[in-house]
Amino acid sequence: MSTSSTEGRPGVPRKVIGLAIAGAVGGFLFGFDSSVVNGAVDAIKGEFALSEAVTGFAVAVALLGCAAGAYLAGKVADKYGRIPAMKLGAILFLVSALGTGFAFGVWDLIFWRLVGGLGIGLASVIAPAYISEISPRHVRGRLASLQQLAITTGIFAALLSDALFANAAGGADQPLWLGIEAWRWMFLAGAVPAVVYGWIAYTLPESPRFLVFKGKEDEARKVFQTIAPSEDTDRHIREIQSAIEEDKLAGQRGSLRGKVFGLQAVVWIGITLSVLQQFVGINVIFYYSTTLWKAVGFQEKDSLTISVATSVTNILVTLVAIALVDRIGRRPILLAGSVGMAVSLGAMALAFASATGSGEEISLPGAWGPVALVAANVFVISFGASWGPLVWVLLGEIFPSRIRARALGLAAAAQWIANFAITLSFPVMAAGSLPLTYAMYALFAAASFFFVMFKVPETNGMSLEQAETLFVPKGTVKV
């Protein structure tokens, strides 16, 4: 991306690219904080003598905080602004990093992970809302995809730091610097990006759409002239004001309520996209991959290395999605991703159906080990190039302006609850039957294909005000 024009489209001011990247830093913390537990799971289990169920809860509890944070984010963002919500998220991240690093018991650890979850939930809502609201329409898909790129980069940083700390200490449960165990340093490392995020939040301008909502047209005009100098600023402001007035005339007044099971149809579209994104089981790969690969014969060092390689793959395919989303559209990429996920998850189900042993003694005979490893990475590629970034793009586009932050917050909360359900259930389900577990994820991947096919229209190249109209024609969805 540059400031030059291509294919007859206006260029993108460097200021906008910078703001989008800065706004996406919350996604980095999102990815880092949610995945850093990967390398520490076994050490925490041993440190506090935890059962499988309590271990799963300690890992998954942050996701309950995420759901609460995502739900509250909309209220905070609509009342105080996008930037104050970012600042609050940074504080919660910092407190959580220090608290978990110095946790003295499992319940103490669980509390601090819950606090971190609140910060993740805030970041998961504010970043896509902010980026979509400051981005020109012709590159909004690419800039909104930076949220997922930041998330995948955060995952990579977390897994890499986990591997470095564990290898330097000779194991995650071994003491490193100052006599503090490596797994504690894994959490403490999160304080650095938290401070950076907080500093960035103090340098960003408020969303111009939020300013218009609050009647601060002059301030909004200044921001628009900075981020879109070649476009008609007054027209942008009139479109937002018109959308606000239409909401009032429709009697919505910013309410999420509607005739479809108590909510507007577009809100259910967002919730379903969010839930399907998680029910394919993607976070099993990032939360439990180290334990998973150890279970099929890899050593801890090799398992951590594989996890890092997987996260690098995730970053690379997200770059592919960013390059294609504004060229070929949202629907084709989502559909192709659904097919890839369904096939690869089916292959993993077959591979683990051939496993021998149980629990930590499980092993994959012959070529099934490499098949499972390849299938897992094909799954990551399929997800990372499609459902990973594009769900965030759509969530930033489809909701009416007056309810965007709150609707996005509800959809993100549903996403985190779905994530919690998958993360908490995986250890128990895996102990029962890994083949059935992956087969279930494959079925949800297949369901995601049909949902996009019949319920999600194309929004490529439209303004936010135009895109939202595709999802709310007289209470139904236009395909």
C-alpha positions as CSV (number, residue, x, y, z in Angstrom):
1,M,0.0,0.0,0.0
2,S,1.2,3.5,-0.8
3,T,-0.1,6.9,-1.3
4,S,0.0,6.5,-5.1
5,S,-3.1,5.7,-7.2
6,T,-3.6,2.3,-8.7
7,E,-6.3,1.0,-11.1
8,G,-8.0,4.4,-11.1
9,R,-8.5,4.4,-7.3
10,P,-7.3,7.2,-5.1
11,G,-4.2,6.6,-3.0
12,V,-4.2,6.0,0.7
13,P,-2.6,8.7,2.9
14,R,0.3,7.3,5.0
15,K,-1.5,8.9,8.0
16,V,-4.4,6.4,7.5
17,I,-2.1,3.4,7.2
18,G,-0.3,4.5,10.3
19,L,-3.5,5.0,12.3
20,A,-4.8,1.6,11.2
21,I,-1.6,-0.1,12.2
22,A,-1.6,1.7,15.5
23,G,-5.2,0.8,16.1
24,A,-4.4,-2.8,15.4
25,V,-1.8,-3.0,18.1
26,G,-4.6,-4.0,20.4
27,G,-4.9,-7.1,18.2
28,F,-1.3,-7.9,19.0
29,L,-2.0,-7.9,22.7
30,F,-5.1,-9.9,22.0
31,G,-3.1,-12.6,20.2
32,F,-0.2,-12.5,22.7
33,D,-2.2,-12.6,25.9
34,S,-4.6,-15.4,24.6
35,S,-1.8,-17.7,23.4
36,V,1.1,-17.1,25.9
37,V,-0.5,-19.8,28.1
38,N,0.3,-22.4,25.5
39,G,3.9,-23.0,26.6
40,A,3.0,-22.7,30.3
41,V,0.1,-25.2,30.5
42,D,2.0,-28.3,31.6
43,A,4.2,-26.3,34.0
44,I,1.1,-24.7,35.6
45,K,-0.5,-28.1,35.9
46,G,2.5,-29.5,37.7
47,E,3.2,-26.4,39.8
48,F,-0.3,-26.4,41.3
49,A,-1.1,-30.1,41.0
50,L,-4.2,-29.5,38.8
51,S,-6.6,-32.0,37.4
52,E,-7.5,-32.0,33.7
53,A,-10.7,-30.1,34.4
54,V,-9.1,-27.4,36.5
55,T,-6.3,-27.1,33.9
56,G,-8.8,-26.5,31.2
57,F,-10.7,-24.0,33.3
58,A,-7.5,-22.1,34.1
59,V,-6.7,-21.9,30.4
60,A,-10.2,-21.0,29.3
61,V,-11.3,-18.6,32.1
62,A,-9.6,-15.7,30.3
63,L,-12.2,-16.2,27.6
64,L,-15.0,-15.5,30.1
65,G,-13.3,-12.2,30.8
66,C,-13.0,-11.7,27.0
67,A,-16.8,-12.1,26.6
68,A,-17.5,-9.6,29.4
69,G,-14.9,-7.2,28.1
70,A,-16.3,-7.4,24.6
71,Y,-19.8,-6.8,25.8
72,L,-18.8,-3.8,27.9
73,A,-16.5,-2.4,25.2
74,G,-19.5,-1.3,23.1
75,K,-21.0,0.7,26.1
76,V,-17.6,2.2,26.9
77,A,-16.8,3.1,23.3
78,D,-20.3,4.6,22.7
79,K,-20.3,6.7,25.8
80,Y,-16.7,7.8,26.2
81,G,-15.1,7.1,22.8
82,R,-12.9,4.5,21.1
83,I,-9.6,5.9,22.4
84,P,-10.6,5.9,26.2
85,A,-11.6,2.2,25.7
86,M,-8.2,1.5,24.2
87,K,-6.5,3.1,27.3
88,L,-8.6,1.0,29.6
89,G,-7.6,-2.1,27.7
90,A,-3.9,-1.3,28.0
91,I,-4.2,-0.9,31.8
92,L,-6.0,-4.2,32.2
93,F,-3.3,-6.0,30.0
94,L,-0.5,-4.6,32.2
95,V,-2.1,-5.5,35.5
96,S,-2.9,-9.0,34.2
97,A,0.7,-9.6,32.9
98,L,2.2,-8.7,36.3
99,G,-0.5,-10.6,38.3
100,T,-0.2,-13.9,36.4
101,G,3.6,-13.7,36.4
102,F,3.6,-13.5,40.2
103,A,0.6,-15.7,40.9
104,F,1.0,-17.6,44.2
105,G,-1.9,-20.1,43.6
106,V,-4.2,-21.4,41.0
107,W,-7.2,-19.2,42.0
108,D,-4.9,-16.2,42.1
109,L,-3.8,-17.1,38.6
110,I,-7.3,-17.6,37.4
111,F,-8.3,-14.1,38.7
112,W,-5.5,-12.4,36.8
113,R,-6.2,-14.3,33.6
114,L,-9.8,-13.1,34.0
115,V,-8.6,-9.5,34.3
116,G,-6.5,-10.0,31.1
117,G,-9.5,-11.4,29.4
118,L,-11.4,-8.1,30.0
119,G,-8.5,-6.3,28.2
120,I,-8.6,-8.8,25.3
121,G,-12.3,-8.4,25.0
122,L,-12.0,-4.6,24.8
123,A,-9.3,-4.8,22.2
124,S,-11.2,-7.3,20.1
125,V,-14.1,-4.8,19.7
126,I,-12.4,-1.5,19.6
127,A,-9.7,-2.3,17.0
128,P,-11.9,-3.4,14.2
129,A,-14.5,-0.7,14.9
130,Y,-11.9,2.1,15.0
131,I,-10.0,0.8,11.9
132,S,-13.2,0.5,9.8
133,E,-14.3,4.0,10.8
134,I,-11.0,5.7,9.8
135,S,-10.4,3.7,6.6
136,P,-11.3,4.8,3.0
137,R,-13.8,2.4,1.4
138,H,-11.6,1.1,-1.4
139,V,-9.0,-0.3,1.1
140,R,-11.1,-0.8,4.1
141,G,-10.9,-4.6,3.8
142,R,-7.1,-4.6,3.7
143,L,-6.8,-2.1,6.6
144,A,-9.4,-4.0,8.7
145,S,-7.5,-7.2,8.0
146,L,-4.6,-5.6,9.9
147,Q,-6.5,-6.6,13.1
148,Q,-6.1,-10.3,12.3
149,L,-2.4,-9.7,11.1
150,A,-1.7,-8.1,14.5
151,I,-3.5,-11.0,16.3
152,T,-1.4,-13.6,14.4
153,T,1.8,-11.6,15.0
154,G,0.9,-11.5,18.7
155,I,0.4,-15.3,18.7
156,F,3.8,-15.7,17.0
157,A,5.5,-13.5,19.6
158,A,3.8,-15.3,22.5
159,L,4.8,-18.8,21.2
160,L,8.3,-17.6,20.2
161,S,8.9,-16.1,23.7
162,D,7.5,-19.3,25.3
163,A,10.0,-21.4,23.3
164,L,12.9,-19.1,24.1
165,F,12.2,-18.9,27.8
166,A,11.5,-22.7,28.1
167,N,14.7,-23.6,26.1
168,A,16.8,-21.1,28.0
169,A,15.7,-22.6,31.4
170,G,15.7,-26.2,30.2
171,G,12.0,-26.5,30.6
172,A,9.0,-24.3,31.3
173,D,8.9,-25.4,35.0
174,Q,12.6,-24.7,35.6
175,P,14.0,-21.4,37.2
176,L,15.4,-18.8,34.8
177,W,16.4,-15.2,35.8
178,L,16.2,-14.2,39.5
179,G,15.2,-17.7,40.3
180,I,11.8,-17.2,38.8
181,E,10.4,-20.1,36.7
182,A,10.3,-19.8,32.9
183,W,6.5,-20.1,32.8
184,R,6.2,-16.9,35.0
185,W,8.5,-15.0,32.6
186,M,6.2,-16.0,29.8
187,F,3.4,-14.0,31.4
188,L,5.6,-11.2,32.6
189,A,6.8,-10.5,29.0
190,G,3.2,-9.3,28.2
191,A,3.9,-6.1,30.2
192,V,6.1,-4.7,27.4
193,P,3.4,-4.6,24.6
194,A,0.8,-3.5,27.2
195,V,2.9,-0.4,27.9
196,V,3.4,0.2,24.2
197,Y,-0.3,-0.1,23.5
198,G,-1.1,2.4,26.3
199,W,1.4,4.9,24.8
200,I,-0.1,4.5,21.3
201,A,-3.6,5.1,22.6
202,Y,-2.6,8.6,23.8
203,T,-1.4,9.5,20.3
204,L,-4.4,8.5,18.2
205,P,-7.2,10.8,17.1
206,E,-10.8,9.9,18.0
207,S,-13.0,8.2,15.4
208,P,-14.7,10.8,13.2
209,R,-17.9,8.8,13.2
210,F,-18.0,8.8,17.0
211,L,-17.4,12.6,16.9
212,V,-20.4,13.1,14.6
213,F,-22.6,11.0,16.9
214,K,-21.6,13.3,19.7
215,G,-22.4,16.4,17.6
216,K,-18.8,17.4,17.2
217,E,-18.9,17.9,13.5
218,D,-16.0,20.4,13.4
219,E,-13.7,18.0,15.1
220,A,-14.8,15.2,12.9
221,R,-14.2,17.4,9.8
222,K,-10.6,17.9,10.9
223,V,-10.0,14.2,11.3
224,F,-11.7,13.4,7.9
225,Q,-9.5,16.0,6.2
226,T,-6.4,14.3,7.6
227,I,-7.4,10.7,6.8
228,A,-9.2,11.3,3.5
229,P,-8.1,14.7,2.0
230,S,-9.1,13.7,-1.6
231,E,-12.7,12.9,-0.6
232,D,-15.7,15.1,0.1
233,T,-15.6,15.6,3.8
234,D,-19.0,17.3,4.0
235,R,-20.5,14.4,2.1
236,H,-19.1,11.9,4.6
237,I,-20.5,13.8,7.5
238,R,-23.9,14.1,5.8
239,E,-24.0,10.4,5.2
240,I,-23.3,9.7,8.9
241,Q,-25.9,12.2,10.0
242,S,-28.4,10.8,7.6
243,A,-27.8,7.3,8.9
244,I,-28.4,8.6,12.5
245,E,-31.6,10.2,11.5
246,E,-32.8,7.1,9.6
247,D,-32.2,5.1,12.8
248,K,-34.3,7.6,14.8
249,L,-37.1,7.6,12.3
250,A,-37.2,3.8,12.3
251,G,-37.6,4.0,16.1
252,Q,-34.4,2.0,16.7
253,R,-32.6,4.8,18.6
254,G,-29.5,2.7,18.7
255,S,-31.2,-0.4,20.0
256,L,-30.1,-3.9,19.1
257,R,-33.6,-5.2,19.6
258,G,-35.6,-6.5,16.7
259,K,-38.1,-9.1,15.5
260,V,-35.7,-12.0,15.0
261,F,-35.6,-13.8,18.5
262,G,-35.4,-10.4,20.1
263,L,-32.6,-9.0,18.1
264,Q,-32.1,-7.3,14.7
265,A,-31.4,-9.8,11.9
266,V,-28.0,-8.2,11.2
267,V,-27.0,-8.8,14.8
268,W,-27.7,-12.5,14.5
269,I,-25.6,-12.5,11.3
270,G,-22.7,-11.1,13.2
271,I,-23.2,-13.5,16.1
272,T,-23.3,-16.5,13.8
273,L,-20.2,-15.5,11.9
274,S,-18.4,-15.1,15.3
275,V,-19.6,-18.5,16.7
276,L,-18.7,-20.4,13.5
277,Q,-15.3,-18.8,13.5
278,Q,-14.6,-20.4,16.8
279,F,-16.5,-23.7,16.5
280,V,-14.1,-24.9,13.8
281,G,-11.6,-25.3,16.7
282,I,-8.9,-23.0,15.6
283,N,-7.8,-22.1,19.1
284,V,-7.2,-25.7,20.0
285,I,-4.2,-25.4,17.7
286,F,-2.9,-22.3,19.5
287,Y,-3.8,-23.1,23.1
288,Y,-3.0,-26.8,23.2
289,S,-0.7,-27.5,20.3
290,T,2.4,-27.9,22.4
291,T,0.6,-30.5,24.6
292,L,-1.0,-32.1,21.5
293,W,2.3,-32.6,19.6
294,K,4.0,-33.9,22.8
295,A,1.2,-36.4,23.0
296,V,1.9,-37.8,19.5
297,G,5.6,-38.3,20.1
298,F,7.4,-34.9,19.9
299,Q,9.6,-33.6,22.7
300,E,8.7,-30.3,24.4
301,K,11.4,-28.5,22.5
302,D,10.2,-29.8,19.2
303,S,6.6,-29.2,20.1
304,L,7.3,-25.5,20.9
305,T,9.2,-25.2,17.6
306,I,6.3,-26.6,15.7
307,S,3.9,-24.2,17.4
308,V,6.1,-21.3,16.5
309,A,6.3,-22.5,12.8
310,T,2.5,-22.8,12.8
311,S,2.1,-19.2,14.0
312,V,4.5,-18.0,11.3
313,T,2.4,-19.8,8.7
314,N,-0.7,-18.0,10.1
315,I,1.0,-14.6,9.7
316,L,2.0,-15.4,6.1
317,V,-1.5,-16.5,5.0
318,T,-3.0,-13.5,6.7
319,L,-0.9,-11.3,4.4
320,V,-2.3,-13.2,1.5
321,A,-5.9,-12.4,2.7
322,I,-4.9,-8.7,3.1
323,A,-3.7,-8.7,-0.5
324,L,-6.8,-10.3,-1.9
325,V,-9.8,-9.1,0.2
326,D,-10.3,-5.9,-1.7
327,R,-9.6,-7.5,-5.1
328,I,-11.8,-10.5,-5.2
329,G,-14.2,-9.8,-2.3
330,R,-15.2,-11.3,1.0
331,R,-17.5,-14.2,-0.1
332,P,-15.2,-16.1,-2.4
333,I,-12.4,-16.1,0.2
334,L,-14.7,-17.2,3.0
335,L,-16.2,-20.0,0.9
336,A,-12.8,-21.3,-0.2
337,G,-11.6,-21.2,3.4
338,S,-14.6,-23.2,4.6
339,V,-13.8,-26.0,2.1
340,G,-10.1,-26.1,3.1
341,M,-11.0,-26.2,6.8
342,A,-13.6,-29.0,6.4
343,V,-11.2,-31.2,4.4
344,S,-8.1,-30.7,6.6
345,L,-10.1,-31.3,9.8
346,G,-11.6,-34.4,8.3
347,A,-8.0,-35.6,7.6
348,M,-7.0,-35.0,11.2
349,A,-10.0,-37.0,12.4
350,L,-8.9,-39.9,10.2
351,A,-5.3,-39.6,11.4
352,F,-6.2,-39.8,15.1
353,A,-8.7,-42.6,14.4
354,S,-5.5,-44.7,13.7
355,A,-3.9,-43.7,17.0
356,T,-2.8,-46.3,19.5
357,G,-2.7,-45.8,23.3
358,S,-4.5,-43.2,25.3
359,G,-3.9,-40.0,27.3
360,E,-0.3,-38.9,27.3
361,E,0.7,-42.3,25.8
362,I,-1.1,-41.8,22.5
363,S,0.9,-42.2,19.3
364,L,0.3,-42.1,15.6
365,P,1.7,-45.1,13.7
366,G,3.4,-45.0,10.3
367,A,2.6,-42.0,8.1
368,W,-0.3,-40.8,10.2
369,G,1.9,-38.6,12.3
370,P,3.1,-36.5,9.3
371,V,-0.5,-36.5,7.9
372,A,-1.8,-35.0,11.1
373,L,1.0,-32.4,11.2
374,V,0.3,-31.4,7.5
375,A,-3.4,-31.4,8.0
376,A,-3.1,-29.2,11.1
377,N,-1.1,-26.7,9.1
378,V,-3.4,-26.8,6.1
379,F,-6.2,-26.1,8.5
380,V,-4.3,-23.0,9.9
381,I,-3.6,-21.9,6.3
382,S,-7.3,-22.2,5.3
383,F,-8.5,-20.4,8.4
384,G,-5.8,-17.7,8.4
385,A,-6.4,-16.8,4.8
386,S,-10.2,-16.5,5.2
387,W,-12.3,-16.8,8.4
388,G,-9.5,-15.4,10.6
389,P,-9.3,-11.9,9.1
390,L,-12.5,-11.6,7.2
391,V,-14.9,-12.1,10.0
392,W,-13.3,-9.1,11.7
393,V,-13.7,-7.2,8.4
394,L,-17.4,-8.0,8.1
395,L,-18.1,-7.3,11.8
396,G,-16.6,-3.8,11.2
397,E,-18.8,-3.3,8.1
398,I,-22.2,-4.8,8.5
399,F,-23.7,-3.0,11.5
400,P,-25.6,0.3,11.3
401,S,-23.5,3.2,12.5
402,R,-25.5,4.0,15.7
403,I,-25.2,0.4,17.0
404,R,-21.8,-0.6,15.5
405,A,-19.8,-0.6,18.7
406,R,-22.5,-2.3,20.8
407,A,-23.5,-4.9,18.1
408,L,-19.8,-5.6,17.5
409,G,-19.4,-6.0,21.2
410,L,-22.3,-8.5,21.4
411,A,-20.9,-10.4,18.4
412,A,-17.4,-10.5,19.9
413,A,-18.8,-11.6,23.3
414,A,-20.6,-14.5,21.5
415,Q,-17.2,-15.3,19.8
416,W,-15.4,-15.4,23.2
417,I,-18.2,-17.6,24.8
418,A,-17.9,-20.0,21.8
419,N,-14.1,-19.9,22.2
420,F,-14.5,-20.6,25.9
421,A,-16.8,-23.6,25.2
422,I,-14.3,-25.1,22.7
423,T,-11.2,-24.4,24.9
424,L,-12.8,-25.8,28.1
425,S,-14.3,-28.9,26.4
426,F,-11.2,-29.9,24.3
427,P,-9.2,-31.6,27.1
428,V,-12.2,-33.7,28.2
429,M,-13.3,-34.4,24.6
430,A,-9.8,-35.2,23.5
431,A,-9.4,-37.7,26.4
432,G,-12.7,-39.3,25.2
433,S,-12.1,-39.4,21.4
434,L,-9.8,-37.2,19.4
435,P,-11.3,-38.5,16.1
436,L,-14.8,-37.5,17.1
437,T,-13.6,-34.1,18.3
438,Y,-12.0,-33.2,15.0
439,A,-14.9,-34.7,13.1
440,M,-17.2,-32.3,15.0
441,Y,-15.0,-29.3,14.1
442,A,-15.1,-30.5,10.4
443,L,-18.9,-30.4,10.5
444,F,-18.9,-26.9,11.8
445,A,-16.5,-25.9,9.0
446,A,-18.9,-27.4,6.5
447,A,-21.8,-25.5,8.1
448,S,-19.8,-22.3,7.7
449,F,-19.7,-22.8,3.9
450,F,-23.5,-23.0,3.6
451,F,-24.0,-20.0,6.0
452,V,-21.9,-17.8,3.8
453,M,-23.4,-19.1,0.7
454,F,-27.0,-18.3,1.7
455,K,-26.8,-15.5,4.3
456,V,-23.7,-13.3,3.7
457,P,-23.8,-10.8,0.7
458,E,-20.7,-9.1,-0.8
459,T,-19.7,-5.8,0.8
460,N,-16.5,-5.1,-1.2
461,G,-16.0,-1.5,-2.3
462,M,-19.0,-0.1,-0.5
463,S,-19.0,2.7,2.1
464,L,-20.0,1.6,5.6
465,E,-23.4,3.3,5.2
466,Q,-24.0,1.3,1.9
467,A,-22.7,-2.0,3.2
468,E,-25.0,-2.0,6.3
469,T,-28.1,-1.7,4.1
470,L,-27.4,-5.1,2.5
471,F,-28.1,-6.8,5.8
472,V,-31.2,-5.1,7.0
473,P,-33.9,-5.0,4.2
474,K,-37.2,-5.1,6.1
475,G,-35.8,-7.5,8.7
476,T,-34.5,-10.1,6.3
477,V,-31.1,-10.8,4.8
478,K,-30.5,-10.0,1.2
479,V,-28.3,-12.5,-0.5
